Amino acid sequence: MSERPLNRLKVVLVENQKTSKWLAEQLGVSAVTVSKWCTNMHQPDLQTLARIAELIGCDKRELITE
C-alpha cells in the first residue's frame, strides 16, 4: 500500500515559481519548517494553510488535493 501525501505544497510552490525559502520568509518561519511541510513530515495548521494559499494566490483546496 503506497502512502499518499497529505499536502501538495511542494508541487504548488513549483507550479507558481515560488521557493520554500521565499515562503518561509513570507510566513516568518524557518526554512526547515517549510521543508518539513513539503516532505509531509509535519503539516501546517489550518490558519497557516490559509495564509499560504493567500500568499501563493491559490485556493486552499489546491494545497491538499489533486
PDBQT receptor file of N, H, CA, C and O in Angstrom, charges set to zero:
ATOM      1  N   MET A   1       0.844  -1.180   0.000  1.00  0.00    +0.000 N 
ATOM      2  CA  MET A   1       0.000   0.000   0.000  1.00  0.00    +0.000 C 
ATOM      3  C   MET A   1       0.887   1.240   0.000  1.00  0.00    +0.000 C 
ATOM      4  O   MET A   1       1.718   1.410   0.892  1.00  0.00    +0.000 OA
ATOM      5  N   SER A   2       0.714   2.104  -0.993  1.00  0.00    +0.000 N 
ATOM      6  H   SER A   2       0.039   1.966  -1.718  1.00  0.00    +0.000 HD
ATOM      7  CA  SER A   2       1.545   3.305  -1.065  1.00  0.00    +0.000 C 
ATOM      8  C   SER A   2       0.962   4.405  -0.186  1.00  0.00    +0.000 C 
ATOM      9  O   SER A   2      -0.253   4.559  -0.063  1.00  0.00    +0.000 OA
ATOM     10  N   GLU A   3       1.860   5.152   0.411  1.00  0.00    +0.000 N 
ATOM     11  H   GLU A   3       2.847   5.027   0.311  1.00  0.00    +0.000 HD
ATOM     12  CA  GLU A   3       1.442   6.240   1.287  1.00  0.00    +0.000 C 
ATOM     13  C   GLU A   3       1.130   7.468   0.444  1.00  0.00    +0.000 C 
ATOM     14  O   GLU A   3       1.944   7.877  -0.384  1.00  0.00    +0.000 OA
ATOM     15  N   ARG A   4      -0.003   8.036   0.642  1.00  0.00    +0.000 N 
ATOM     16  H   ARG A   4      -0.664   7.704   1.315  1.00  0.00    +0.000 HD
ATOM     17  CA  ARG A   4      -0.440   9.194  -0.117  1.00  0.00    +0.000 C 
ATOM     18  C   ARG A   4      -0.022  10.476   0.600  1.00  0.00    +0.000 C 
ATOM     19  O   ARG A   4      -0.211  10.591   1.811  1.00  0.00    +0.000 OA
ATOM     20  N   PRO A   5       0.546  11.445  -0.132  1.00  0.00    +0.000 N 
ATOM     21  CA  PRO A   5       0.943  12.701   0.502  1.00  0.00    +0.000 C 
ATOM     22  C   PRO A   5      -0.254  13.421   1.122  1.00  0.00    +0.000 C 
ATOM     23  O   PRO A   5      -1.365  13.367   0.593  1.00  0.00    +0.000 OA
ATOM     24  N   LEU A   6      -0.016  14.088   2.238  1.00  0.00    +0.000 N 
ATOM     25  H   LEU A   6       0.887  14.131   2.667  1.00  0.00    +0.000 HD
ATOM     26  CA  LEU A   6      -1.082  14.812   2.915  1.00  0.00    +0.000 C 
ATOM     27  C   LEU A   6      -1.301  16.197   2.331  1.00  0.00    +0.000 C 
ATOM     28  O   LEU A   6      -2.367  16.788   2.501  1.00  0.00    +0.000 OA
ATOM     29  N   ASN A   7      -0.292  16.713   1.644  1.00  0.00    +0.000 N 
ATOM     30  H   ASN A   7       0.574  16.233   1.506  1.00  0.00    +0.000 HD
ATOM     31  CA  ASN A   7      -0.466  18.015   1.013  1.00  0.00    +0.000 C 
ATOM     32  C   ASN A   7       0.321  18.082  -0.282  1.00  0.00    +0.000 C 
ATOM     33  O   ASN A   7       1.161  17.228  -0.563  1.00  0.00    +0.000 OA
ATOM     34  N   ARG A   8       0.040  19.091  -1.049  1.00  0.00    +0.000 N 
ATOM     35  H   ARG A   8      -0.643  19.785  -0.821  1.00  0.00    +0.000 HD
ATOM     36  CA  ARG A   8       0.702  19.286  -2.341  1.00  0.00    +0.000 C 
ATOM     37  C   ARG A   8       1.536  20.553  -2.328  1.00  0.00    +0.000 C 
ATOM     38  O   ARG A   8       1.796  21.127  -3.386  1.00  0.00    +0.000 OA
ATOM     39  N   LEU A   9       1.955  20.998  -1.171  1.00  0.00    +0.000 N 
ATOM     40  H   LEU A   9       1.744  20.532  -0.312  1.00  0.00    +0.000 HD
ATOM     41  CA  LEU A   9       2.638  22.279  -1.057  1.00  0.00    +0.000 C 
ATOM     42  C   LEU A   9       3.845  22.386  -1.983  1.00  0.00    +0.000 C 
ATOM     43  O   LEU A   9       4.005  23.391  -2.676  1.00  0.00    +0.000 OA
ATOM     44  N   LYS A  10       4.682  21.375  -2.000  1.00  0.00    +0.000 N 
ATOM     45  H   LYS A  10       4.552  20.559  -1.437  1.00  0.00    +0.000 HD
ATOM     46  CA  LYS A  10       5.882  21.416  -2.839  1.00  0.00    +0.000 C 
ATOM     47  C   LYS A  10       5.521  21.597  -4.313  1.00  0.00    +0.000 C 
ATOM     48  O   LYS A  10       6.139  22.396  -5.017  1.00  0.00    +0.000 OA
ATOM     49  N   VAL A  11       4.530  20.860  -4.767  1.00  0.00    +0.000 N 
ATOM     50  H   VAL A  11       4.028  20.211  -4.195  1.00  0.00    +0.000 HD
ATOM     51  CA  VAL A  11       4.103  20.936  -6.171  1.00  0.00    +0.000 C 
ATOM     52  C   VAL A  11       3.532  22.320  -6.499  1.00  0.00    +0.000 C 
ATOM     53  O   VAL A  11       3.857  22.907  -7.531  1.00  0.00    +0.000 OA
ATOM     54  N   VAL A  12       2.687  22.826  -5.615  1.00  0.00    +0.000 N 
ATOM     55  H   VAL A  12       2.423  22.349  -4.776  1.00  0.00    +0.000 HD
ATOM     56  CA  VAL A  12       2.052  24.130  -5.852  1.00  0.00    +0.000 C 
ATOM     57  C   VAL A  12       3.100  25.247  -5.840  1.00  0.00    +0.000 C 
ATOM     58  O   VAL A  12       2.992  26.193  -6.621  1.00  0.00    +0.000 OA
ATOM     59  N   LEU A  13       4.095  25.156  -4.983  1.00  0.00    +0.000 N 
ATOM     60  H   LEU A  13       4.182  24.387  -4.349  1.00  0.00    +0.000 HD
ATOM     61  CA  LEU A  13       5.172  26.144  -4.988  1.00  0.00    +0.000 C 
ATOM     62  C   LEU A  13       5.890  26.145  -6.334  1.00  0.00    +0.000 C 
ATOM     63  O   LEU A  13       6.138  27.207  -6.907  1.00  0.00    +0.000 OA
ATOM     64  N   VAL A  14       6.219  24.973  -6.834  1.00  0.00    +0.000 N 
ATOM     65  H   VAL A  14       6.017  24.111  -6.370  1.00  0.00    +0.000 HD
ATOM     66  CA  VAL A  14       6.906  24.872  -8.130  1.00  0.00    +0.000 C 
ATOM     67  C   VAL A  14       6.019  25.413  -9.248  1.00  0.00    +0.000 C 
ATOM     68  O   VAL A  14       6.483  26.164 -10.106  1.00  0.00    +0.000 OA
ATOM     69  N   GLU A  15       4.748  25.031  -9.238  1.00  0.00    +0.000 N 
ATOM     70  H   GLU A  15       4.371  24.420  -8.542  1.00  0.00    +0.000 HD
ATOM     71  CA  GLU A  15       3.817  25.494 -10.280  1.00  0.00    +0.000 C 
ATOM     72  C   GLU A  15       3.703  27.019 -10.300  1.00  0.00    +0.000 C 
ATOM     73  O   GLU A  15       3.475  27.615 -11.352  1.00  0.00    +0.000 OA
ATOM     74  N   ASN A  16       3.861  27.643  -9.139  1.00  0.00    +0.000 N 
ATOM     75  H   ASN A  16       4.046  27.159  -8.284  1.00  0.00    +0.000 HD
ATOM     76  CA  ASN A  16       3.741  29.095  -9.043  1.00  0.00    +0.000 C 
ATOM     77  C   ASN A  16       5.097  29.797  -8.992  1.00  0.00    +0.000 C 
ATOM     78  O   ASN A  16       5.184  30.977  -8.654  1.00  0.00    +0.000 OA
ATOM     79  N   GLN A  17       6.147  29.060  -9.332  1.00  0.00    +0.000 N 
ATOM     80  H   GLN A  17       6.077  28.101  -9.607  1.00  0.00    +0.000 HD
ATOM     81  CA  GLN A  17       7.510  29.580  -9.389  1.00  0.00    +0.000 C 
ATOM     82  C   GLN A  17       7.922  30.286  -8.097  1.00  0.00    +0.000 C 
ATOM     83  O   GLN A  17       8.506  31.369  -8.119  1.00  0.00    +0.000 OA
ATOM     84  N   LYS A  18       7.604  29.647  -6.983  1.00  0.00    +0.000 N 
ATOM     85  H   LYS A  18       7.130  28.767  -6.965  1.00  0.00    +0.000 HD
ATOM     86  CA  LYS A  18       7.989  30.141  -5.662  1.00  0.00    +0.000 C 
ATOM     87  C   LYS A  18       8.893  29.103  -5.009  1.00  0.00    +0.000 C 
ATOM     88  O   LYS A  18       8.828  27.917  -5.334  1.00  0.00    +0.000 OA
ATOM     89  N   THR A  19       9.734  29.557  -4.088  1.00  0.00    +0.000 N 
ATOM     90  H   THR A  19       9.786  30.520  -3.824  1.00  0.00    +0.000 HD
ATOM     91  CA  THR A  19      10.624  28.631  -3.386  1.00  0.00    +0.000 C 
ATOM     92  C   THR A  19      10.177  28.464  -1.950  1.00  0.00    +0.000 C 
ATOM     93  O   THR A  19       9.433  29.286  -1.413  1.00  0.00    +0.000 OA
ATOM     94  N   SER A  20      10.640  27.393  -1.338  1.00  0.00    +0.000 N 
ATOM     95  H   SER A  20      11.244  26.725  -1.774  1.00  0.00    +0.000 HD
ATOM     96  CA  SER A  20      10.321  27.184   0.068  1.00  0.00    +0.000 C 
ATOM     97  C   SER A  20      10.987  28.265   0.921  1.00  0.00    +0.000 C 
ATOM     98  O   SER A  20      10.456  28.651   1.963  1.00  0.00    +0.000 OA
ATOM     99  N   LYS A  21      12.144  28.752   0.483  1.00  0.00    +0.000 N 
ATOM    100  H   LYS A  21      12.576  28.439  -0.363  1.00  0.00    +0.000 HD
ATOM    101  CA  LYS A  21      12.819  29.835   1.206  1.00  0.00    +0.000 C 
ATOM    102  C   LYS A  21      11.959  31.103   1.172  1.00  0.00    +0.000 C 
ATOM    103  O   LYS A  21      11.819  31.790   2.184  1.00  0.00    +0.000 OA
ATOM    104  N   TRP A  22      11.392  31.405   0.022  1.00  0.00    +0.000 N 
ATOM    105  H   TRP A  22      11.505  30.847  -0.801  1.00  0.00    +0.000 HD
ATOM    106  CA  TRP A  22      10.516  32.568  -0.116  1.00  0.00    +0.000 C 
ATOM    107  C   TRP A  22       9.320  32.435   0.825  1.00  0.00    +0.000 C 
ATOM    108  O   TRP A  22       8.954  33.384   1.519  1.00  0.00    +0.000 OA
ATOM    109  N   LEU A  23       8.721  31.252   0.838  1.00  0.00    +0.000 N 
ATOM    110  H   LEU A  23       9.018  30.481   0.274  1.00  0.00    +0.000 HD
ATOM    111  CA  LEU A  23       7.554  31.027   1.684  1.00  0.00    +0.000 C 
ATOM    112  C   LEU A  23       7.915  31.174   3.158  1.00  0.00    +0.000 C 
ATOM    113  O   LEU A  23       7.166  31.780   3.925  1.00  0.00    +0.000 OA
ATOM    114  N   ALA A  24       9.046  30.628   3.551  1.00  0.00    +0.000 N 
ATOM    115  H   ALA A  24       9.654  30.136   2.928  1.00  0.00    +0.000 HD
ATOM    116  CA  ALA A  24       9.487  30.748   4.942  1.00  0.00    +0.000 C 
ATOM    117  C   ALA A  24       9.650  32.213   5.334  1.00  0.00    +0.000 C 
ATOM    118  O   ALA A  24       9.237  32.617   6.421  1.00  0.00    +0.000 OA
ATOM    119  N   GLU A  25      10.247  33.004   4.454  1.00  0.00    +0.000 N 
ATOM    120  H   GLU A  25      10.582  32.676   3.570  1.00  0.00    +0.000 HD
ATOM    121  CA  GLU A  25      10.431  34.437   4.736  1.00  0.00    +0.000 C 
ATOM    122  C   GLU A  25       9.093  35.155   4.854  1.00  0.00    +0.000 C 
ATOM    123  O   GLU A  25       8.916  35.999   5.733  1.00  0.00    +0.000 OA
ATOM    124  N   GLN A  26       8.160  34.827   3.981  1.00  0.00    +0.000 N 
ATOM    125  H   GLN A  26       8.304  34.142   3.268  1.00  0.00    +0.000 HD
ATOM    126  CA  GLN A  26       6.845  35.474   3.998  1.00  0.00    +0.000 C 
ATOM    127  C   GLN A  26       6.067  35.153   5.274  1.00  0.00    +0.000 C 
ATOM    128  O   GLN A  26       5.350  35.999   5.809  1.00  0.00    +0.000 OA
ATOM    129  N   LEU A  27       6.219  33.923   5.748  1.00  0.00    +0.000 N 
ATOM    130  H   LEU A  27       6.801  33.236   5.313  1.00  0.00    +0.000 HD
ATOM    131  CA  LEU A  27       5.472  33.475   6.932  1.00  0.00    +0.000 C 
ATOM    132  C   LEU A  27       6.204  33.755   8.238  1.00  0.00    +0.000 C 
ATOM    133  O   LEU A  27       5.611  33.670   9.313  1.00  0.00    +0.000 OA
ATOM    134  N   GLY A  28       7.484  34.086   8.152  1.00  0.00    +0.000 N 
ATOM    135  H   GLY A  28       7.966  34.155   7.279  1.00  0.00    +0.000 HD
ATOM    136  CA  GLY A  28       8.260  34.316   9.361  1.00  0.00    +0.000 C 
ATOM    137  C   GLY A  28       8.563  33.028  10.113  1.00  0.00    +0.000 C 
ATOM    138  O   GLY A  28       8.623  33.010  11.343  1.00  0.00    +0.000 OA
ATOM    139  N   VAL A  29       8.754  31.947   9.354  1.00  0.00    +0.000 N 
ATOM    140  H   VAL A  29       8.705  31.961   8.355  1.00  0.00    +0.000 HD
ATOM    141  CA  VAL A  29       9.117  30.661   9.944  1.00  0.00    +0.000 C 
ATOM    142  C   VAL A  29      10.452  30.224   9.342  1.00  0.00    +0.000 C 
ATOM    143  O   VAL A  29      10.930  30.819   8.377  1.00  0.00    +0.000 OA
ATOM    144  N   SER A  30      11.037  29.197   9.911  1.00  0.00    +0.000 N 
ATOM    145  H   SER A  30      10.649  28.714  10.696  1.00  0.00    +0.000 HD
ATOM    146  CA  SER A  30      12.325  28.731   9.395  1.00  0.00    +0.000 C 
ATOM    147  C   SER A  30      12.129  27.937   8.102  1.00  0.00    +0.000 C 
ATOM    148  O   SER A  30      11.061  27.383   7.844  1.00  0.00    +0.000 OA
ATOM    149  N   ALA A  31      13.189  27.902   7.304  1.00  0.00    +0.000 N 
ATOM    150  H   ALA A  31      14.057  28.352   7.514  1.00  0.00    +0.000 HD
ATOM    151  CA  ALA A  31      13.164  27.110   6.078  1.00  0.00    +0.000 C 
ATOM    152  C   ALA A  31      13.008  25.621   6.407  1.00  0.00    +0.000 C 
ATOM    153  O   ALA A  31      12.441  24.864   5.619  1.00  0.00    +0.000 OA
ATOM    154  N   VAL A  32      13.505  25.213   7.557  1.00  0.00    +0.000 N 
ATOM    155  H   VAL A  32      13.965  25.828   8.197  1.00  0.00    +0.000 HD
ATOM    156  CA  VAL A  32      13.367  23.814   7.987  1.00  0.00    +0.000 C 
ATOM    157  C   VAL A  32      11.892  23.467   8.198  1.00  0.00    +0.000 C 
ATOM    158  O   VAL A  32      11.451  22.374   7.843  1.00  0.00    +0.000 OA
ATOM    159  N   THR A  33      11.138  24.393   8.771  1.00  0.00    +0.000 N 
ATOM    160  H   THR A  33      11.496  25.281   9.059  1.00  0.00    +0.000 HD
ATOM    161  CA  THR A  33       9.708  24.166   8.983  1.00  0.00    +0.000 C 
ATOM    162  C   THR A  33       9.003  23.949   7.657  1.00  0.00    +0.000 C 
ATOM    163  O   THR A  33       8.233  23.000   7.511  1.00  0.00    +0.000 OA
ATOM    164  N   VAL A  34       9.257  24.819   6.688  1.00  0.00    +0.000 N 
ATOM    165  H   VAL A  34       9.882  25.591   6.806  1.00  0.00    +0.000 HD
ATOM    166  CA  VAL A  34       8.625  24.681   5.370  1.00  0.00    +0.000 C 
ATOM    167  C   VAL A  34       9.069  23.386   4.707  1.00  0.00    +0.000 C 
ATOM    168  O   VAL A  34       8.265  22.715   4.060  1.00  0.00    +0.000 OA
ATOM    169  N   SER A  35      10.326  23.031   4.860  1.00  0.00    +0.000 N 
ATOM    170  H   SER A  35      10.979  23.576   5.385  1.00  0.00    +0.000 HD
ATOM    171  CA  SER A  35      10.832  21.781   4.300  1.00  0.00    +0.000 C 
ATOM    172  C   SER A  35      10.068  20.584   4.870  1.00  0.00    +0.000 C 
ATOM    173  O   SER A  35       9.724  19.655   4.139  1.00  0.00    +0.000 OA
ATOM    174  N   LYS A  36       9.810  20.612   6.161  1.00  0.00    +0.000 N 
ATOM    175  H   LYS A  36      10.089  21.367   6.755  1.00  0.00    +0.000 HD
ATOM    176  CA  LYS A  36       9.049  19.518   6.790  1.00  0.00    +0.000 C 
ATOM    177  C   LYS A  36       7.628  19.457   6.262  1.00  0.00    +0.000 C 
ATOM    178  O   LYS A  36       7.064  18.372   6.118  1.00  0.00    +0.000 OA
ATOM    179  N   TRP A  37       7.040  20.619   5.972  1.00  0.00    +0.000 N 
ATOM    180  H   TRP A  37       7.498  21.501   6.089  1.00  0.00    +0.000 HD
ATOM    181  CA  TRP A  37       5.697  20.633   5.374  1.00  0.00    +0.000 C 
ATOM    182  C   TRP A  37       5.748  20.035   3.972  1.00  0.00    +0.000 C 
ATOM    183  O   TRP A  37       4.885  19.242   3.596  1.00  0.00    +0.000 OA
ATOM    184  N   CYS A  38       6.770  20.422   3.198  1.00  0.00    +0.000 N 
ATOM    185  H   CYS A  38       7.472  21.066   3.504  1.00  0.00    +0.000 HD
ATOM    186  CA  CYS A  38       6.875  19.969   1.808  1.00  0.00    +0.000 C 
ATOM    187  C   CYS A  38       7.146  18.468   1.701  1.00  0.00    +0.000 C 
ATOM    188  O   CYS A  38       6.772  17.836   0.712  1.00  0.00    +0.000 OA
ATOM    189  N   THR A  39       7.788  17.907   2.707  1.00  0.00    +0.000 N 
ATOM    190  H   THR A  39       8.091  18.420   3.510  1.00  0.00    +0.000 HD
ATOM    191  CA  THR A  39       8.087  16.475   2.682  1.00  0.00    +0.000 C 
ATOM    192  C   THR A  39       7.084  15.661   3.496  1.00  0.00    +0.000 C 
ATOM    193  O   THR A  39       7.254  14.456   3.677  1.00  0.00    +0.000 OA
ATOM    194  N   ASN A  40       6.051  16.320   3.979  1.00  0.00    +0.000 N 
ATOM    195  H   ASN A  40       5.913  17.300   3.832  1.00  0.00    +0.000 HD
ATOM    196  CA  ASN A  40       4.975  15.682   4.743  1.00  0.00    +0.000 C 
ATOM    197  C   ASN A  40       5.439  15.065   6.061  1.00  0.00    +0.000 C 
ATOM    198  O   ASN A  40       4.820  14.130   6.569  1.00  0.00    +0.000 OA
ATOM    199  N   MET A  41       6.526  15.594   6.608  1.00  0.00    +0.000 N 
ATOM    200  H   MET A  41       7.028  16.355   6.196  1.00  0.00    +0.000 HD
ATOM    201  CA  MET A  41       6.947  15.157   7.941  1.00  0.00    +0.000 C 
ATOM    202  C   MET A  41       6.060  15.805   9.001  1.00  0.00    +0.000 C 
ATOM    203  O   MET A  41       5.777  15.208  10.040  1.00  0.00    +0.000 OA
ATOM    204  N   HIS A  42       5.627  17.027   8.726  1.00  0.00    +0.000 N 
ATOM    205  H   HIS A  42       5.857  17.512   7.883  1.00  0.00    +0.000 HD
ATOM    206  CA  HIS A  42       4.702  17.774   9.585  1.00  0.00    +0.000 C 
ATOM    207  C   HIS A  42       3.735  18.500   8.668  1.00  0.00    +0.000 C 
ATOM    208  O   HIS A  42       3.974  18.621   7.467  1.00  0.00    +0.000 OA
ATOM    209  N   GLN A  43       2.644  18.980   9.242  1.00  0.00    +0.000 N 
ATOM    210  H   GLN A  43       2.450  18.882  10.218  1.00  0.00    +0.000 HD
ATOM    211  CA  GLN A  43       1.641  19.703   8.460  1.00  0.00    +0.000 C 
ATOM    212  C   GLN A  43       1.399  21.070   9.070  1.00  0.00    +0.000 C 
ATOM    213  O   GLN A  43       1.403  21.210  10.293  1.00  0.00    +0.000 OA
ATOM    214  N   PRO A  44       1.186  22.090   8.232  1.00  0.00    +0.000 N 
ATOM    215  CA  PRO A  44       0.826  23.396   8.778  1.00  0.00    +0.000 C 
ATOM    216  C   PRO A  44      -0.588  23.352   9.351  1.00  0.00    +0.000 C 
ATOM    217  O   PRO A  44      -1.419  22.559   8.907  1.00  0.00    +0.000 OA
ATOM    218  N   ASP A  45      -0.859  24.205  10.338  1.00  0.00    +0.000 N 
ATOM    219  H   ASP A  45      -0.184  24.849  10.700  1.00  0.00    +0.000 HD
ATOM    220  CA  ASP A  45      -2.225  24.263  10.862  1.00  0.00    +0.000 C 
ATOM    221  C   ASP A  45      -3.119  24.942   9.826  1.00  0.00    +0.000 C 
ATOM    222  O   ASP A  45      -2.626  25.502   8.847  1.00  0.00    +0.000 OA
ATOM    223  N   LEU A  46      -4.417  24.890  10.042  1.00  0.00    +0.000 N 
ATOM    224  H   LEU A  46      -4.817  24.435  10.837  1.00  0.00    +0.000 HD
ATOM    225  CA  LEU A  46      -5.368  25.404   9.049  1.00  0.00    +0.000 C 
ATOM    226  C   LEU A  46      -5.213  26.903   8.809  1.00  0.00    +0.000 C 
ATOM    227  O   LEU A  46      -5.365  27.368   7.680  1.00  0.00    +0.000 OA
ATOM    228  N   GLN A  47      -4.916  27.652   9.849  1.00  0.00    +0.000 N 
ATOM    229  H   GLN A  47      -4.792  27.275  10.766  1.00  0.00    +0.000 HD
ATOM    230  CA  GLN A  47      -4.720  29.092   9.695  1.00  0.00    +0.000 C 
ATOM    231  C   GLN A  47      -3.496  29.363   8.814  1.00  0.00    +0.000 C 
ATOM    232  O   GLN A  47      -3.537  30.227   7.938  1.00  0.00    +0.000 OA
ATOM    233  N   THR A  48      -2.428  28.635   9.045  1.00  0.00    +0.000 N 
ATOM    234  H   THR A  48      -2.395  27.933   9.757  1.00  0.00    +0.000 HD
ATOM    235  CA  THR A  48      -1.217  28.796   8.241  1.00  0.00    +0.000 C 
ATOM    236  C   THR A  48      -1.470  28.352   6.811  1.00  0.00    +0.000 C 
ATOM    237  O   THR A  48      -0.988  28.989   5.874  1.00  0.00    +0.000 OA
ATOM    238  N   LEU A  49      -2.210  27.281   6.629  1.00  0.00    +0.000 N 
ATOM    239  H   LEU A  49      -2.601  26.764   7.390  1.00  0.00    +0.000 HD
ATOM    240  CA  LEU A  49      -2.541  26.798   5.296  1.00  0.00    +0.000 C 
ATOM    241  C   LEU A  49      -3.313  27.860   4.515  1.00  0.00    +0.000 C 
ATOM    242  O   LEU A  49      -3.071  28.060   3.324  1.00  0.00    +0.000 OA
ATOM    243  N   ALA A  50      -4.237  28.534   5.185  1.00  0.00    +0.000 N 
ATOM    244  H   ALA A  50      -4.433  28.372   6.152  1.00  0.00    +0.000 HD
ATOM    245  CA  ALA A  50      -4.996  29.609   4.546  1.00  0.00    +0.000 C 
ATOM    246  C   ALA A  50      -4.070  30.762   4.156  1.00  0.00    +0.000 C 
ATOM    247  O   ALA A  50      -4.222  31.344   3.082  1.00  0.00    +0.000 OA
ATOM    248  N   ARG A  51      -3.120  31.089   5.018  1.00  0.00    +0.000 N 
ATOM    249  H   ARG A  51      -2.997  30.616   5.891  1.00  0.00    +0.000 HD
ATOM    250  CA  ARG A  51      -2.154  32.170   4.729  1.00  0.00    +0.000 C 
ATOM    251  C   ARG A  51      -1.263  31.784   3.551  1.00  0.00    +0.000 C 
ATOM    252  O   ARG A  51      -0.962  32.620   2.700  1.00  0.00    +0.000 OA
ATOM    253  N   ILE A  52      -0.842  30.524   3.500  1.00  0.00    +0.000 N 
ATOM    254  H   ILE A  52      -1.087  29.845   4.192  1.00  0.00    +0.000 HD
ATOM    255  CA  ILE A  52      -0.015  30.043   2.380  1.00  0.00    +0.000 C 
ATOM    256  C   ILE A  52      -0.779  30.196   1.068  1.00  0.00    +0.000 C 
ATOM    257  O   ILE A  52      -0.234  30.692   0.081  1.00  0.00    +0.000 OA
ATOM    258  N   ALA A  53      -2.026  29.774   1.058  1.00  0.00    +0.000 N 
ATOM    259  H   ALA A  53      -2.468  29.371   1.859  1.00  0.00    +0.000 HD
ATOM    260  CA  ALA A  53      -2.850  29.886  -0.151  1.00  0.00    +0.000 C 
ATOM    261  C   ALA A  53      -2.975  31.344  -0.573  1.00  0.00    +0.000 C 
ATOM    262  O   ALA A  53      -2.905  31.660  -1.761  1.00  0.00    +0.000 OA
ATOM    263  N   GLU A  54      -3.157  32.218   0.388  1.00  0.00    +0.000 N 
ATOM    264  H   GLU A  54      -3.213  31.962   1.353  1.00  0.00    +0.000 HD
ATOM    265  CA  GLU A  54      -3.266  33.650   0.103  1.00  0.00    +0.000 C 
ATOM    266  C   GLU A  54      -1.967  34.179  -0.508  1.00  0.00    +0.000 C 
ATOM    267  O   GLU A  54      -2.001  34.916  -1.493  1.00  0.00    +0.000 OA
ATOM    268  N   LEU A  55      -0.842  33.814   0.062  1.00  0.00    +0.000 N 
ATOM    269  H   LEU A  55      -0.814  33.216   0.862  1.00  0.00    +0.000 HD
ATOM    270  CA  LEU A  55       0.454  34.277  -0.439  1.00  0.00    +0.000 C 
ATOM    271  C   LEU A  55       0.740  33.763  -1.849  1.00  0.00    +0.000 C 
ATOM    272  O   LEU A  55       1.247  34.499  -2.696  1.00  0.00    +0.000 OA
ATOM    273  N   ILE A  56       0.414  32.510  -2.090  1.00  0.00    +0.000 N 
ATOM    274  H   ILE A  56       0.002  31.912  -1.402  1.00  0.00    +0.000 HD
ATOM    275  CA  ILE A  56       0.687  31.909  -3.392  1.00  0.00    +0.000 C 
ATOM    276  C   ILE A  56      -0.355  32.346  -4.420  1.00  0.00    +0.000 C 
ATOM    277  O   ILE A  56      -0.073  32.385  -5.617  1.00  0.00    +0.000 OA
ATOM    278  N   GLY A  57      -1.546  32.672  -3.953  1.00  0.00    +0.000 N 
ATOM    279  H   GLY A  57      -1.775  32.640  -2.980  1.00  0.00    +0.000 HD
ATOM    280  CA  GLY A  57      -2.612  33.064  -4.870  1.00  0.00    +0.000 C 
ATOM    281  C   GLY A  57      -3.371  31.872  -5.408  1.00  0.00    +0.000 C 
ATOM    282  O   GLY A  57      -3.734  31.832  -6.583  1.00  0.00    +0.000 OA
ATOM    283  N   CYS A  58      -3.609  30.897  -4.541  1.00  0.00    +0.000 N 
ATOM    284  H   CYS A  58      -3.314  30.929  -3.586  1.00  0.00    +0.000 HD
ATOM    285  CA  CYS A  58      -4.350  29.713  -4.960  1.00  0.00    +0.000 C 
ATOM    286  C   CYS A  58      -5.430  29.410  -3.943  1.00  0.00    +0.000 C 
ATOM    287  O   CYS A  58      -5.482  30.012  -2.870  1.00  0.00    +0.000 OA
ATOM    288  N   ASP A  59      -6.281  28.481  -4.288  1.00  0.00    +0.000 N 
ATOM    289  H   ASP A  59      -6.239  27.991  -5.160  1.00  0.00    +0.000 HD
ATOM    290  CA  ASP A  59      -7.335  28.032  -3.375  1.00  0.00    +0.000 C 
ATOM    291  C   ASP A  59      -6.728  27.059  -2.371  1.00  0.00    +0.000 C 
ATOM    292  O   ASP A  59      -5.838  26.286  -2.724  1.00  0.00    +0.000 OA
ATOM    293  N   LYS A  60      -7.191  27.085  -1.137  1.00  0.00    +0.000 N 
ATOM    294  H   LYS A  60      -7.914  27.712  -0.850  1.00  0.00    +0.000 HD
ATOM    295  CA  LYS A  60      -6.678  26.177  -0.097  1.00  0.00    +0.000 C 
ATOM    296  C   LYS A  60      -6.774  24.730  -0.532  1.00  0.00    +0.000 C 
ATOM    297  O   LYS A  60      -5.906  23.923  -0.200  1.00  0.00    +0.000 OA
ATOM    298  N   ARG A  61      -7.812  24.396  -1.266  1.00  0.00    +0.000 N 
ATOM    299  H   ARG A  61      -8.517  25.052  -1.536  1.00  0.00    +0.000 HD
ATOM    300  CA  ARG A  61      -8.012  23.007  -1.690  1.00  0.00    +0.000 C 
ATOM    301  C   ARG A  61      -6.877  22.522  -2.597  1.00  0.00    +0.000 C 
ATOM    302  O   ARG A  61      -6.555  21.334  -2.617  1.00  0.00    +0.000 OA
ATOM    303  N   GLU A  62      -6.273  23.452  -3.348  1.00  0.00    +0.000 N 
ATOM    304  H   GLU A  62      -6.534  24.417  -3.332  1.00  0.00    +0.000 HD
ATOM    305  CA  GLU A  62      -5.157  23.071  -4.219  1.00  0.00    +0.000 C 
ATOM    306  C   GLU A  62      -3.963  22.566  -3.415  1.00  0.00    +0.000 C 
ATOM    307  O   GLU A  62      -3.140  21.807  -3.926  1.00  0.00    +0.000 OA
ATOM    308  N   LEU A  63      -3.873  22.987  -2.162  1.00  0.00    +0.000 N 
ATOM    309  H   LEU A  63      -4.541  23.604  -1.747  1.00  0.00    +0.000 HD
ATOM    310  CA  LEU A  63      -2.746  22.600  -1.324  1.00  0.00    +0.000 C 
ATOM    311  C   LEU A  63      -2.914  21.220  -0.694  1.00  0.00    +0.000 C 
ATOM    312  O   LEU A  63      -1.955  20.638  -0.188  1.00  0.00    +0.000 OA
ATOM    313  N   ILE A  64      -4.146  20.702  -0.731  1.00  0.00    +0.000 N 
ATOM    314  H   ILE A  64      -4.926  21.176  -1.142  1.00  0.00    +0.000 HD
ATOM    315  CA  ILE A  64      -4.368  19.416  -0.079  1.00  0.00    +0.000 C 
ATOM    316  C   ILE A  64      -4.940  18.330  -0.993  1.00  0.00    +0.000 C 
ATOM    317  O   ILE A  64      -4.939  17.155  -0.625  1.00  0.00    +0.000 OA
ATOM    318  N   THR A  65      -5.420  18.701  -2.159  1.00  0.00    +0.000 N 
ATOM    319  H   THR A  65      -5.420  19.656  -2.458  1.00  0.00    +0.000 HD
ATOM    320  CA  THR A  65      -5.967  17.691  -3.075  1.00  0.00    +0.000 C 
ATOM    321  C   THR A  65      -5.457  17.925  -4.482  1.00  0.00    +0.000 C 
ATOM    322  O   THR A  65      -5.060  19.030  -4.851  1.00  0.00    +0.000 OA
ATOM    323  N   GLU A  66      -5.481  16.854  -5.253  1.00  0.00    +0.000 N 
ATOM    324  H   GLU A  66      -5.804  15.957  -4.953  1.00  0.00    +0.000 HD
ATOM    325  CA  GLU A  66      -5.053  16.967  -6.652  1.00  0.00    +0.000 C 
ATOM    326  C   GLU A  66      -6.155  17.520  -7.498  1.00  0.00    +0.000 C 
ATOM    327  O   GLU A  66      -5.982  17.687  -8.705  1.00  0.00    +0.000 OA
TER     328      GLU A  66
